[in-house]
Amino acid sequence: MNIWLVLTSMIVTLLVVIFIEKRRKNYLLSKYMDEYVVEQILKNRIWQGQTKEEVEDSIGLPVKIERTVFKHNITECWKYKKRKGEYSFLVLFENGEVVGWHEK
């Protein structure tokens, strides 16, 4: 009888995960109205020209943000995953759009 409890638990968990993923996809589709953008976000991808909001939806908020304001533009470096005193993933923005990223 224990095996049935385990199997039932696994099935319920799987159904909940599927429901949550479908709900998130529908939310992102209503937010961005672009199937391609939503698919990339759901795959946790980063691309040139991506907005800060899209990055946040794709990989979450960074651990740290460094911002520099110049006369004609604003640059930001979003830092993720601090390990051994260093950040292992950086996303670079100019005027609110991704211009590059680096994984150490």
LINMO-V573349 format. One record per helix or strand. SS is the DSSP state (2 for helix, 1 for strand). FROM is the first residue (numbers start at 1). LEN is the number of residues. If there is no record, write none. Layout:
SS,FROM,LEN ; SS,FROM,LEN
This chain:
2,2,31 ; 2,35,8 ; 1,51,1 ; 2,52,8 ; 1,64,6 ; 1,74,10 ; 1,86,9 ; 1,97,7
